[in-house]
């Protein structure tokens, strides 16, 4: 696969994670609900899973970058599956439903898709240390990702004081 | 505690962006270990892990 196409896919992949994190924020502030501990841990998993495509875009395709994203994906998968199992056993109605599925089920699907995407990428791409020029799109996506993580930092301290 | 986790992730990204990739990776893995510890504590006693 050509470098430019690959870089575009990495940027797209990172945009998916940004979309998920922004969606969680919008839902949270729209409903005025505080996220639980497991929800925040799932966000940690999603942010960390974004490190894979981010590093691949910034420093060229390397197996260790995929590995870093994968361990965070597996962590997020574990946390969301625990929350799914807790709610299976619970007699209470599901708390936050979006398009027929609970938010933690969506998180599970996102993490699983990320793992699947990593496997597909590992199948098709070759490791190369070549570092590509950080174009405008790369800078924009990196800045957006950083801004979303910074928003998470600020809001987590707001939960602490409120 | 979660504020610390997100702050460490943010610092990792800053390290990636400013060229300190290895340090960023180490910090990211440390954050993951911290998150795993929190997850373990949450499994043993959910009330122990507060926001």
Backbone of each chain as ProteinMPNN parsed JSONL, in Angstrom:
{"seq_chain_A": "XXXXXXXXXXXXXXXXXXXXXXXXXXXXXXXXXXXXXXXXXXXXXXXXXXXXXXXXXXXXXXXXXXXXXXXXXXXXXXXXXXXXXXXXXXXXXXXXXXXXXXXXXXXXXXXXXXXXXXXXXXXXXXXXXXXXXXXXXXXXXXXXXXXXXXXXXXXXXXXXXX", "coords_chain_A": {"N_chain_A": [[0.844, -1.197, 0.0], [0.487, 2.242, -0.747], [2.337, 4.972, 0.675], [1.025, 7.468, 1.038], [-1.699, 6.846, 0.883], [-1.914, 5.15, 2.996], [-1.273, 6.85, 5.117], [-3.484, 8.528, 5.001], [-5.464, 6.724, 5.761], [-4.683, 6.2, 8.397], [-5.12, 8.706, 9.528], [-7.86, 8.873, 9.211], [-8.669, 6.773, 10.806], [-7.902, 7.712, 13.309], [-9.614, 9.851, 13.45], [-12.029, 8.567, 13.826], [-11.827, 7.664, 16.475], [-11.696, 10.152, 17.72], [-14.233, 11.094, 17.093], [-15.809, 9.284, 18.551], [-15.079, 9.913, 21.202], [-15.853, 12.613, 21.339], [-18.569, 12.29, 20.882], [-19.304, 10.897, 23.197], [-18.89, 12.924, 25.048], [-20.752, 14.875, 24.204], [-23.142, 13.517, 24.614], [-22.988, 13.165, 27.356], [-23.075, 15.822, 28.377], [-25.439, 16.667, 27.312], [-27.38, 15.101, 28.53], [-26.778, 15.664, 31.083], [-25.486, 13.981, 32.846], [-23.217, 12.323, 35.099], [-20.193, 10.665, 34.31], [-19.454, 7.211, 35.041], [-16.992, 5.312, 36.971], [-16.13, 3.121, 35.448], [-16.86, 3.947, 32.892], [-15.095, 6.07, 32.492], [-12.694, 4.693, 32.522], [-13.015, 3.25, 30.208], [-12.838, 5.315, 28.393], [-10.176, 5.95, 28.706], [-9.075, 3.672, 27.562], [-9.949, 4.007, 24.91], [-8.688, 6.393, 24.15], [-6.024, 5.585, 24.393], [-5.971, 3.565, 22.487], [-6.024, 5.105, 20.274], [-3.43, 5.927, 20.098], [-1.992, 4.184, 18.534], [-2.624, 4.536, 15.605], [-1.907, 7.256, 15.632], [0.86, 7.349, 16.277], [1.815, 5.823, 14.15], [1.233, 7.511, 12.05], [2.753, 9.749, 12.691], [5.397, 8.816, 12.986], [5.893, 6.904, 11.036], [5.107, 3.579, 9.761], [5.183, 1.062, 12.149], [5.627, -2.004, 13.94], [5.548, -1.907, 16.734], [4.0, 0.317, 17.271], [1.457, -0.468, 16.514], [1.18, -2.445, 18.407], [1.095, -1.014, 20.833], [-1.339, 0.355, 20.553], [-2.994, -1.861, 20.475], [-2.807, -3.1, 23.048], [-4.058, -1.202, 24.637], [-6.571, -1.277, 23.466], [-7.394, -3.86, 24.141], [-7.489, -3.59, 26.889], [-9.575, -1.679, 27.133], [-11.595, -3.207, 26.054], [-11.851, -5.234, 27.956], [-12.751, -3.744, 30.163], [-15.194, -2.693, 29.217], [-16.575, -5.056, 28.675], [-16.827, -6.063, 31.227], [-18.579, -4.167, 32.319], [-20.807, -4.626, 30.71], [-21.462, -7.23, 31.519], [-22.065, -6.74, 34.2], [-24.418, -5.296, 33.9], [-26.025, -7.156, 32.671], [-26.592, -8.875, 34.713], [-27.936, -7.175, 36.365], [-31.104, -5.966, 37.647], [-32.118, -3.566, 37.046], [-33.301, -1.129, 34.604], [-31.562, -0.554, 31.445], [-29.114, 2.057, 31.546], [-28.007, 4.292, 29.789], [-29.026, 4.656, 26.637], [-28.263, 4.536, 23.248], [-29.268, 4.639, 20.009], [-30.484, 2.143, 20.343], [-28.615, 0.603, 21.657], [-26.623, 0.242, 24.632], [-24.294, 2.659, 26.006], [-21.905, 1.519, 26.906], [-21.921, -0.836, 25.494], [-21.585, 0.105, 22.936], [-19.004, 1.098, 23.266], [-17.658, -1.29, 23.593], [-18.026, -2.399, 21.034], [-16.617, -0.533, 19.499], [-13.982, -0.854, 20.465], [-13.524, -3.509, 19.794], [-13.737, -3.374, 17.027], [-11.561, -1.771, 16.541], [-9.474, -3.476, 17.26], [-9.85, -5.411, 15.291], [-9.398, -3.885, 12.997], [-6.704, -3.319, 13.41], [-5.616, -5.871, 13.103], [-6.191, -6.323, 10.402], [-4.701, -4.282, 9.214], [-2.13, -5.112, 9.969], [-1.941, -7.315, 8.431], [-1.807, -6.333, 5.853], [0.074, -4.216, 5.646], [3.558, -3.225, 5.51], [6.35, -3.126, 7.696], [7.953, -0.061, 8.091], [10.442, 2.328, 8.539], [10.25, 4.811, 7.575], [9.724, 8.225, 7.821], [7.044, 10.251, 7.249], [6.187, 13.415, 5.755], [4.667, 15.762, 7.888], [1.72, 16.677, 7.07], [-0.909, 19.131, 6.471], [-3.373, 17.963, 7.12], [-2.587, 15.942, 8.877], [-1.533, 17.459, 10.97], [-3.838, 18.795, 11.75], [-5.545, 16.71, 12.594], [-4.037, 15.618, 14.678], [-3.937, 17.798, 16.405], [-6.645, 18.054, 16.997], [-7.148, 15.641, 18.284], [-5.472, 15.928, 20.512], [-6.737, 18.122, 21.674], [-9.196, 17.011, 22.389], [-8.403, 15.13, 24.289], [-7.314, 16.85, 26.179], [-9.622, 18.183, 26.938], [-10.869, 16.093, 28.234], [-9.135, 15.822, 30.395], [-9.529, 18.272, 31.745], [-12.299, 18.114, 32.332], [-12.355, 15.872, 33.969], [-11.115, 16.804, 36.256], [-12.983, 18.646, 36.964], [-15.137, 16.995, 37.715], [-14.083, 16.076, 40.012], [-14.047, 18.235, 41.8], [-16.703, 18.932, 41.869]], "CA_chain_A": [[0.0, 0.0, 0.0], [1.286, 3.463, -0.853], [2.456, 5.725, 1.921], [0.037, 8.539, 1.18], [-3.002, 6.215, 1.159], [-1.805, 4.619, 4.36], [-1.361, 8.003, 6.027], [-4.881, 8.967, 4.999], [-6.224, 5.755, 6.568], [-4.342, 6.433, 9.811], [-5.82, 9.933, 9.949], [-9.286, 8.518, 9.284], [-8.787, 5.892, 11.984], [-7.817, 8.591, 14.481], [-10.838, 10.662, 13.459], [-13.091, 7.727, 14.396], [-11.673, 7.736, 17.937], [-12.07, 11.512, 18.121], [-15.693, 11.137, 17.004], [-16.377, 8.522, 19.682], [-14.858, 10.683, 22.436], [-16.708, 13.805, 21.28], [-19.94, 11.797, 21.039], [-19.507, 10.607, 24.622], [-18.983, 14.225, 25.721], [-22.019, 15.516, 23.829], [-24.203, 12.78, 25.307], [-22.85, 13.427, 28.785], [-23.522, 17.164, 28.724], [-26.834, 16.799, 26.897], [-28.231, 14.466, 29.545], [-26.373, 16.185, 32.389], [-25.115, 12.855, 33.721], [-21.787, 12.16, 35.398], [-19.729, 9.333, 33.909], [-19.028, 6.346, 36.144], [-15.564, 4.966, 36.937], [-15.864, 2.228, 34.318], [-16.964, 4.748, 31.659], [-13.844, 6.83, 32.35], [-11.641, 3.735, 32.159], [-13.214, 2.941, 28.783], [-12.29, 6.451, 27.639], [-8.71, 5.774, 28.726], [-8.8, 2.645, 26.55], [-10.169, 4.537, 23.56], [-7.597, 7.355, 23.872], [-4.79, 4.806, 24.194], [-6.066, 2.857, 21.199], [-5.707, 6.106, 19.254], [-1.97, 6.121, 20.014], [-1.486, 3.349, 17.422], [-2.621, 5.299, 14.349], [-1.203, 8.542, 15.792], [2.303, 7.108, 16.158], [2.086, 5.384, 12.778], [1.19, 8.683, 11.161], [3.83, 10.7, 13.003], [6.754, 8.248, 12.91], [5.974, 5.828, 10.057], [4.49, 2.326, 10.206], [6.039, 0.14, 12.902], [4.827, -2.996, 14.67], [5.386, -1.501, 18.135], [2.902, 1.283, 17.348], [0.227, -1.266, 16.516], [1.144, -3.157, 19.691], [0.65, -0.081, 21.878], [-2.78, 0.542, 20.37], [-3.7, -3.116, 20.774], [-2.922, -3.355, 24.496], [-5.093, -0.3, 25.154], [-7.855, -1.792, 22.972], [-7.746, -5.032, 24.947], [-7.871, -3.054, 28.2], [-10.918, -1.101, 26.986], [-12.504, -4.339, 25.806], [-12.071, -5.889, 29.256], [-13.563, -2.872, 31.018], [-16.572, -2.606, 28.71], [-17.248, -6.35, 28.838], [-17.205, -6.149, 32.648], [-19.783, -3.357, 32.528], [-21.917, -5.337, 30.06], [-21.832, -8.356, 32.378], [-22.713, -6.191, 35.393], [-25.779, -4.898, 33.558], [-26.793, -8.358, 32.361], [-27.044, -9.418, 35.997], [-28.734, -6.197, 37.099], [-32.543, -5.95, 37.338], [-32.467, -2.194, 36.658], [-33.301, -0.923, 33.15], [-30.272, -0.025, 30.971], [-29.056, 3.49, 31.835], [-27.842, 5.22, 28.668], [-29.223, 3.92, 25.384], [-28.117, 5.318, 22.012], [-29.595, 3.802, 18.846], [-30.852, 0.789, 20.758], [-27.555, -0.067, 22.419], [-26.074, 1.04, 25.726], [-23.013, 3.295, 25.643], [-20.772, 0.592, 27.117], [-21.928, -1.805, 24.387], [-20.939, 0.808, 21.826], [-17.558, 1.126, 23.545], [-17.178, -2.653, 23.302], [-17.98, -2.555, 19.573], [-15.528, 0.316, 18.977], [-12.685, -1.471, 20.798], [-13.404, -4.738, 19.004], [-13.481, -2.952, 15.645], [-10.186, -1.279, 16.505], [-8.609, -4.668, 17.234], [-10.029, -6.02, 13.976], [-8.699, -3.015, 12.042], [-5.261, -3.521, 13.616], [-5.271, -7.162, 12.492], [-6.238, -6.161, 8.941], [-3.536, -3.466, 8.855], [-0.922, -5.934, 10.119], [-1.958, -8.263, 7.331], [-1.555, -5.689, 4.565], [1.169, -3.234, 5.58], [4.905, -3.661, 5.876], [7.002, -2.207, 8.627], [8.941, 0.825, 7.47], [10.802, 3.4, 9.462], [10.231, 6.091, 6.866], [8.873, 9.22, 8.463], [6.47, 11.1, 6.21], [5.989, 14.822, 6.079], [3.421, 16.015, 8.614], [0.933, 17.632, 6.285], [-1.931, 19.917, 7.17], [-4.386, 17.035, 7.663], [-1.968, 15.275, 10.032], [-1.462, 18.441, 12.068], [-5.207, 19.079, 12.184], [-6.068, 15.551, 13.338], [-3.272, 15.531, 15.928], [-4.397, 18.9, 17.268], [-8.011, 17.723, 17.429], [-7.017, 14.542, 19.261], [-4.901, 16.528, 21.718], [-7.758, 18.979, 22.284], [-10.209, 16.142, 23.014], [-7.798, 14.56, 25.504], [-7.204, 17.957, 27.136], [-10.979, 18.392, 27.461], [-11.082, 15.015, 29.21], [-8.346, 16.167, 31.586], [-10.207, 19.365, 32.461], [-13.598, 17.681, 32.875], [-12.163, 14.922, 35.078], [-10.841, 17.587, 37.464], [-14.261, 19.286, 37.337], [-15.903, 15.99, 38.467], [-13.442, 15.934, 41.318], [-14.43, 19.332, 42.703], [-18.17, 19.1, 41.955]], "C_chain_A": [[0.883, 1.253, 0.0], [1.251, 4.257, 0.452], [1.373, 6.76, 2.126], [-1.345, 7.973, 1.516], [-3.04, 5.704, 2.594], [-1.948, 5.743, 5.391], [-2.784, 8.518, 6.134], [-5.731, 8.036, 5.872], [-5.938, 5.926, 8.056], [-5.076, 7.661, 10.346], [-7.315, 9.666, 10.123], [-9.566, 7.695, 10.537], [-8.797, 6.735, 13.272], [-9.076, 9.454, 14.596], [-12.014, 9.877, 14.047], [-13.038, 7.79, 15.919], [-12.077, 9.112, 18.459], [-13.586, 11.638, 18.13], [-16.358, 10.435, 18.175], [-16.253, 9.32, 20.976], [-15.737, 11.933, 22.48], [-18.167, 13.402, 21.482], [-20.26, 11.511, 22.495], [-19.69, 11.906, 25.41], [-20.328, 14.885, 25.474], [-23.161, 14.843, 24.582], [-24.194, 13.111, 26.805], [-23.409, 14.802, 29.167], [-24.977, 17.413, 28.32], [-27.764, 16.24, 27.968], [-27.898, 14.959, 30.949], [-25.979, 15.09, 33.367], [-23.603, 12.808, 33.933], [-21.341, 10.775, 34.943], [-19.267, 8.522, 35.114], [-17.537, 6.012, 35.979], [-15.239, 4.085, 35.73], [-15.943, 2.97, 32.98], [-15.651, 5.507, 31.407], [-12.689, 5.901, 31.963], [-11.769, 3.328, 30.69], [-12.682, 4.069, 27.904], [-10.766, 6.379, 27.598], [-8.314, 4.765, 27.646], [-8.928, 3.185, 25.141], [-9.068, 5.543, 23.186], [-6.306, 6.598, 23.566], [-4.801, 4.047, 22.883], [-5.75, 3.815, 20.049], [-4.208, 6.36, 19.11], [-1.369, 5.328, 18.849], [-1.449, 4.111, 16.113], [-1.879, 6.626, 14.448], [0.304, 8.359, 15.59], [2.674, 6.659, 14.749], [2.11, 6.554, 11.813], [2.391, 9.594, 11.407], [5.217, 10.125, 12.705], [6.904, 7.125, 11.879], [5.468, 4.514, 10.65], [5.497, 1.425, 10.91], [5.151, -0.792, 13.715], [4.568, -2.555, 16.107], [4.248, -0.49, 18.314], [1.562, 0.547, 17.381], [0.061, -1.962, 17.862], [0.629, -2.268, 20.81], [-0.857, 0.158, 21.788], [-3.565, -0.698, 20.777], [-3.854, -3.366, 22.263], [-3.982, -2.444, 25.13], [-6.482, -0.77, 24.706], [-8.315, -2.966, 23.812], [-8.19, -4.595, 26.343], [-9.299, -2.492, 28.154], [-11.977, -2.172, 26.788], [-12.853, -5.043, 27.115], [-13.01, -5.064, 30.125], [-15.009, -2.848, 30.531], [-17.294, -3.948, 28.839], [-17.647, -6.569, 30.298], [-18.495, -5.366, 32.9], [-21.011, -4.005, 31.871], [-22.404, -6.466, 30.968], [-22.531, -7.879, 33.657], [-24.173, -5.838, 35.104], [-26.646, -6.067, 33.132], [-27.396, -8.907, 33.654], [-27.981, -8.46, 36.726], [-30.213, -6.262, 36.687], [-33.005, -4.559, 36.903], [-32.512, -2.073, 35.131], [-31.962, -0.332, 32.707], [-30.233, 1.494, 31.076], [-29.035, 4.401, 30.596], [-27.939, 4.465, 27.347], [-29.118, 4.878, 24.199], [-28.313, 4.351, 20.844], [-29.795, 2.327, 19.242], [-29.806, 0.041, 21.557], [-27.054, 0.851, 23.528], [-24.708, 1.59, 25.317], [-21.842, 2.337, 25.831], [-20.736, -0.504, 26.054], [-21.304, -1.183, 23.141], [-19.423, 0.843, 22.012], [-16.941, -0.235, 23.238], [-17.014, -2.854, 21.792], [-16.818, -1.759, 18.979], [-14.168, -0.341, 19.231], [-12.45, -2.744, 19.975], [-13.086, -4.415, 17.543], [-12.046, -2.462, 15.499], [-9.191, -2.447, 16.452], [-8.651, -5.336, 15.863], [-9.259, -5.221, 12.916], [-7.189, -3.189, 12.164], [-4.808, -4.819, 12.939], [-5.229, -7.046, 10.975], [-5.023, -5.355, 8.471], [-2.261, -4.304, 8.916], [-0.806, -6.937, 8.975], [-1.458, -7.611, 6.044], [-0.306, -4.814, 4.513], [2.507, -3.87, 5.966], [5.51, -2.62, 6.805], [8.019, -1.362, 7.876], [9.208, 1.996, 8.413], [10.68, 4.777, 8.848], [9.23, 7.052, 7.504], [8.361, 10.185, 7.401], [6.306, 12.529, 6.718], [4.649, 15.005, 6.803], [2.643, 17.112, 7.894], [-0.103, 18.336, 7.144], [-2.963, 19.009, 7.839], [-3.859, 16.339, 8.922], [-1.939, 16.216, 11.23], [-2.849, 18.711, 12.64], [-5.742, 17.942, 13.061], [-5.347, 15.406, 14.683], [-3.727, 16.591, 16.924], [-5.779, 18.598, 17.841], [-7.977, 16.648, 18.516], [-6.493, 15.073, 20.594], [-5.939, 17.367, 22.448], [-8.816, 18.131, 23.003], [-9.665, 15.534, 24.312], [-7.679, 15.634, 26.585], [-8.571, 18.253, 27.757], [-11.31, 17.332, 28.506], [-10.353, 15.3, 30.514], [-9.099, 17.199, 32.417], [-11.498, 18.87, 33.099], [-13.415, 16.689, 34.019], [-11.803, 15.652, 36.372], [-12.108, 18.317, 37.925], [-15.119, 18.296, 38.129], [-15.396, 15.922, 39.908], [-13.922, 17.005, 42.294], [-15.942, 19.461, 42.846], [-18.796, 17.97, 42.774]], "O_chain_A": [[1.908, 1.296, 0.68], [0.284, 4.216, 1.212], [0.858, 6.926, 3.231], [-2.074, 8.542, 2.328], [-4.046, 5.811, 3.296], [-2.646, 5.603, 6.395], [-3.24, 8.898, 7.212], [-6.597, 8.487, 6.621], [-6.844, 5.811, 8.882], [-5.586, 7.658, 11.466], [-7.947, 10.165, 11.054], [-10.565, 7.899, 11.228], [-9.587, 6.499, 14.186], [-9.541, 9.749, 15.696], [-12.89, 10.455, 14.689], [-14.065, 7.949, 16.578], [-12.717, 9.228, 19.505], [-14.163, 12.213, 19.053], [-17.345, 10.922, 18.726], [-17.203, 9.398, 21.755], [-16.295, 12.273, 23.523], [-18.914, 14.094, 22.173], [-21.345, 11.837, 22.977], [-20.523, 11.988, 26.312], [-20.968, 15.389, 26.397], [-24.039, 15.515, 25.122], [-25.238, 13.308, 27.426], [-24.128, 14.932, 30.158], [-25.66, 18.256, 28.904], [-28.801, 16.827, 28.274], [-28.644, 14.704, 31.895], [-26.123, 15.253, 34.579], [-22.822, 13.199, 33.065], [-22.056, 9.8, 35.173], [-18.753, 9.075, 36.086], [-16.91, 6.38, 34.986], [-14.215, 4.269, 35.073], [-15.194, 2.668, 32.051], [-15.164, 5.58, 30.279], [-11.817, 6.274, 31.177], [-10.77, 3.091, 30.012], [-12.148, 3.831, 26.821], [-10.145, 6.704, 26.586], [-7.348, 4.971, 26.912], [-8.116, 2.867, 24.273], [-8.578, 5.547, 22.056], [-5.591, 6.919, 22.616], [-3.763, 3.899, 22.237], [-5.274, 3.401, 18.993], [-3.766, 6.939, 18.118], [-0.372, 5.737, 18.255], [-0.373, 4.321, 15.552], [-1.287, 7.08, 13.469], [0.94, 9.102, 14.842], [3.708, 7.057, 14.213], [2.907, 6.585, 10.875], [2.973, 10.14, 10.471], [6.103, 10.837, 12.234], [7.939, 6.459, 11.848], [5.407, 4.35, 11.868], [6.53, 1.068, 10.344], [4.055, -0.414, 14.129], [3.488, -2.801, 16.644], [3.61, -0.44, 19.366], [0.664, 0.882, 18.154], [-1.045, -2.06, 18.393], [-0.172, -2.702, 21.638], [-1.56, 0.166, 22.799], [-4.652, -0.604, 21.347], [-4.918, -3.798, 22.707], [-4.708, -2.854, 26.036], [-7.45, -0.677, 25.461], [-9.492, -3.062, 24.16], [-9.134, -5.145, 26.91], [-10.123, -2.789, 29.019], [-13.098, -2.063, 27.284], [-14.007, -5.403, 27.35], [-13.936, -5.591, 30.741], [-15.94, -2.966, 31.328], [-18.5, -3.976, 29.085], [-18.676, -7.183, 30.58], [-19.389, -5.836, 33.603], [-22.116, -3.939, 32.409], [-23.607, -6.639, 31.164], [-23.464, -8.52, 34.139], [-25.051, -6.048, 35.941], [-27.872, -5.99, 33.217], [-28.546, -9.343, 33.688], [-28.736, -8.877, 37.604], [-30.536, -6.569, 35.54], [-34.136, -4.386, 36.449], [-31.836, -2.83, 34.434], [-31.29, 0.324, 33.503], [-31.211, 2.159, 30.735], [-29.957, 5.191, 30.392], [-27.029, 3.718, 26.986], [-29.8, 5.903, 24.154], [-27.593, 3.36, 20.723], [-29.334, 1.41, 18.562], [-30.078, -1.04, 22.08], [-27.058, 2.074, 23.388], [-24.054, 1.068, 24.414], [-20.903, 2.327, 25.034], [-19.674, -1.041, 25.742], [-20.591, -1.848, 22.389], [-18.66, 0.647, 21.066], [-15.841, -0.321, 22.692], [-16.012, -3.398, 21.329], [-16.123, -2.232, 18.08], [-13.313, -0.385, 18.347], [-11.337, -3.017, 19.524], [-12.277, -5.089, 16.906], [-11.395, -2.697, 14.481], [-8.209, -2.415, 15.709], [-7.626, -5.771, 15.34], [-8.571, -5.785, 12.064], [-6.476, -3.207, 11.161], [-3.763, -4.864, 12.291], [-4.339, -7.601, 10.331], [-4.394, -5.691, 7.467], [-1.414, -4.22, 8.027], [0.292, -7.351, 8.603], [-0.774, -8.246, 5.243], [0.31, -4.679, 3.455], [2.567, -4.895, 6.645], [5.23, -1.425, 6.718], [8.841, -1.881, 7.12], [8.288, 2.565, 9.0], [10.963, 5.786, 9.493], [8.058, 6.728, 7.697], [9.147, 10.857, 6.732], [6.289, 12.8, 7.918], [3.626, 14.468, 6.377], [2.88, 18.304, 8.088], [-0.164, 18.163, 8.361], [-3.375, 19.25, 8.974], [-4.584, 16.17, 9.902], [-2.272, 15.831, 12.351], [-3.02, 18.84, 13.853], [-6.314, 18.177, 14.125], [-5.973, 15.108, 15.701], [-3.882, 16.325, 18.116], [-6.048, 18.852, 19.015], [-8.678, 16.735, 19.524], [-6.997, 14.721, 21.66], [-6.024, 17.339, 23.675], [-9.273, 18.488, 24.089], [-10.381, 15.438, 25.308], [-7.915, 15.365, 27.763], [-8.67, 18.537, 28.95], [-11.94, 17.618, 29.525], [-10.878, 15.053, 31.599], [-9.287, 17.032, 33.622], [-11.771, 19.161, 34.263], [-14.226, 16.661, 34.945], [-12.14, 15.187, 37.461], [-12.288, 18.577, 39.115], [-15.763, 18.685, 39.103], [-16.153, 15.741, 40.862], [-14.172, 16.723, 43.466], [-16.424, 20.032, 43.825], [-20.013, 17.94, 42.954]]}, "seq_chain_B": "XXXXXXXXXXXXXXXXXXXXXXXXXXXXXXXXXXXXXXXXXXXXXXXXXXX", "coords_chain_B": {"N_chain_B": [[-8.1, 10.659, 40.778], [-8.687, 9.739, 38.204], [-8.291, 12.054, 36.861], [-5.549, 12.236, 37.011], [-4.835, 10.029, 35.413], [-5.805, 10.814, 32.851], [-4.298, 13.109, 32.554], [-1.713, 12.054, 32.408], [-1.95, 10.655, 30.012], [-2.31, 12.793, 28.292], [0.137, 14.085, 28.571], [1.734, 12.105, 27.453], [0.938, 12.232, 24.752], [1.877, 14.775, 24.167], [4.606, 14.296, 24.423], [4.94, 12.514, 22.293], [4.339, 14.179, 20.133], [6.324, 16.108, 20.322], [8.631, 14.745, 19.713], [9.788, 12.956, 21.579], [9.507, 10.022, 21.509], [9.993, 7.46, 22.671], [9.918, 7.916, 25.445], [7.316, 8.771, 25.654], [5.944, 6.447, 24.989], [6.667, 4.782, 27.113], [5.527, 6.195, 29.243], [2.838, 6.009, 28.479], [2.392, 3.26, 28.732], [2.823, 2.991, 31.462], [0.674, 4.467, 32.377], [-1.361, 2.822, 31.497], [-0.923, 0.6, 33.122], [-1.538, 1.732, 35.582], [-4.233, 2.285, 35.156], [-5.16, -0.325, 34.875], [-4.761, -1.219, 37.441], [-6.587, 0.365, 38.832], [-8.895, -0.638, 37.698], [-8.831, -3.229, 38.672], [-9.138, -2.711, 41.426], [-11.682, -1.673, 41.309], [-13.095, -3.917, 40.614], [-12.851, -5.486, 42.887], [-13.955, -3.876, 44.917], [-16.355, -1.747, 44.141], [-17.03, 0.734, 45.259], [-14.73, 1.723, 46.216], [-13.274, 2.952, 44.249], [-13.426, 6.122, 43.375], [-14.624, 9.064, 41.594]], "CA_chain_B": [[-7.294, 9.58, 40.193], [-8.899, 9.718, 36.751], [-7.633, 13.254, 36.373], [-4.13, 11.879, 36.846], [-4.732, 9.14, 34.247], [-5.962, 11.6, 31.62], [-3.148, 14.022, 32.455], [-0.57, 11.271, 31.925], [-2.181, 10.39, 28.58], [-2.074, 14.052, 27.588], [1.595, 14.294, 28.54], [2.251, 11.138, 26.472], [0.723, 12.784, 23.403], [2.81, 15.897, 24.009], [5.934, 13.713, 24.187], [4.937, 11.988, 20.915], [4.34, 15.276, 19.164], [7.594, 16.841, 20.368], [9.769, 13.921, 19.321], [10.286, 12.024, 22.605], [8.584, 8.898, 21.319], [10.234, 6.358, 23.617], [9.414, 8.335, 26.759], [5.859, 8.792, 25.538], [5.461, 5.055, 25.043], [6.851, 4.304, 28.495], [4.499, 6.854, 30.066], [1.532, 5.442, 28.1], [2.287, 1.923, 29.331], [2.676, 3.212, 32.902], [-0.727, 4.883, 32.563], [-2.181, 1.619, 31.316], [-0.767, -0.2, 34.342], [-2.309, 2.439, 36.618], [-5.64, 2.051, 34.825], [-5.457, -1.731, 35.175], [-4.826, -1.3, 38.913], [-7.885, 0.949, 39.197], [-9.923, -1.598, 37.258], [-8.779, -4.338, 39.638], [-9.755, -2.23, 42.666], [-13.113, -1.536, 41.053], [-13.684, -5.263, 40.619], [-12.928, -5.99, 44.264], [-14.921, -3.05, 45.641], [-16.658, -0.607, 43.253], [-17.116, 2.012, 45.974], [-13.38, 2.163, 46.556], [-12.785, 3.804, 43.163], [-14.329, 7.264, 43.173], [-14.207, 9.931, 40.5]], "C_chain_B": [[-7.426, 9.542, 38.669], [-8.291, 10.947, 36.103], [-6.162, 12.982, 36.106], [-3.936, 11.005, 35.604], [-4.801, 9.933, 32.942], [-4.793, 12.566, 31.44], [-1.93, 13.276, 31.909], [-0.715, 10.956, 30.434], [-1.903, 11.642, 27.751], [-0.572, 14.33, 27.469], [2.245, 13.337, 27.537], [2.112, 11.687, 25.055], [1.687, 13.932, 23.138], [4.226, 15.376, 23.717], [6.031, 13.155, 22.765], [5.108, 13.117, 19.911], [5.705, 15.976, 19.135], [8.823, 15.945, 20.257], [10.315, 12.957, 20.35], [9.397, 10.771, 22.592], [8.749, 7.826, 22.381], [9.682, 6.689, 25.008], [7.886, 8.356, 26.776], [5.268, 7.397, 25.643], [5.558, 4.489, 26.455], [5.771, 4.894, 29.4], [3.108, 6.289, 29.761], [1.344, 4.066, 28.743], [2.139, 2.011, 30.851], [1.231, 3.61, 33.221], [-1.663, 3.69, 32.443], [-2.121, 0.739, 32.568], [-1.572, 0.407, 35.491], [-3.806, 2.224, 36.412], [-6.06, 0.626, 35.156], [-5.594, -1.938, 36.685], [-6.17, -0.756, 39.409], [-9.023, -0.009, 38.863], [-9.992, -2.775, 38.23], [-9.458, -3.929, 40.953], [-11.267, -2.094, 42.497], [-13.805, -2.9, 41.064], [-13.852, -5.792, 42.046], [-13.95, -5.207, 45.078], [-15.21, -1.788, 44.821], [-16.678, 0.749, 43.977], [-15.734, 2.581, 46.316], [-12.848, 3.145, 45.508], [-13.791, 4.921, 42.94], [-13.815, 8.104, 42.013], [-13.057, 10.829, 40.926]], "O_chain_B": [[-6.451, 9.348, 37.943], [-7.836, 10.905, 34.961], [-5.601, 13.435, 35.108], [-2.996, 11.208, 34.836], [-3.975, 9.754, 32.047], [-4.349, 12.813, 30.319], [-1.205, 13.792, 31.059], [0.263, 10.984, 29.686], [-1.339, 11.569, 26.659], [-0.079, 14.748, 26.422], [3.197, 13.71, 26.851], [3.047, 11.618, 24.258], [2.243, 14.058, 22.047], [4.946, 15.93, 22.886], [7.061, 13.297, 22.105], [5.903, 13.031, 18.975], [6.184, 16.384, 18.077], [9.921, 16.333, 20.655], [11.23, 12.195, 20.037], [8.648, 10.506, 23.531], [7.763, 7.335, 22.931], [9.059, 5.85, 25.659], [7.253, 8.008, 27.773], [4.241, 7.183, 26.288], [4.649, 3.807, 26.93], [5.176, 4.19, 30.216], [2.295, 6.109, 30.668], [0.262, 3.749, 29.239], [1.424, 1.214, 31.459], [0.648, 3.149, 34.202], [-2.632, 3.565, 33.192], [-3.136, 0.203, 33.013], [-2.202, -0.308, 36.27], [-4.552, 2.009, 37.368], [-7.162, 0.388, 35.65], [-6.423, -2.721, 37.147], [-6.804, -1.339, 40.288], [-9.975, -0.171, 39.627], [-11.075, -3.253, 38.566], [-10.243, -4.688, 41.52], [-12.033, -2.364, 43.422], [-14.96, -3.017, 41.474], [-14.841, -6.447, 42.374], [-14.723, -5.791, 45.839], [-14.399, -0.862, 44.808], [-16.379, 1.782, 43.377], [-15.594, 3.756, 46.657], [-12.076, 4.05, 45.826], [-14.87, 4.702, 42.388], [-12.712, 7.885, 41.512], [-12.572, 11.632, 40.128]]}, "name": "protein", "num_of_chains": 2, "seq": "XXXXXXXXXXXXXXXXXXXXXXXXXXXXXXXXXXXXXXXXXXXXXXXXXXXXXXXXXXXXXXXXXXXXXXXXXXXXXXXXXXXXXXXXXXXXXXXXXXXXXXXXXXXXXXXXXXXXXXXXXXXXXXXXXXXXXXXXXXXXXXXXXXXXXXXXXXXXXXXXXXXXXXXXXXXXXXXXXXXXXXXXXXXXXXXXXXXXXXXXXXXXXXXXXXXXX"}
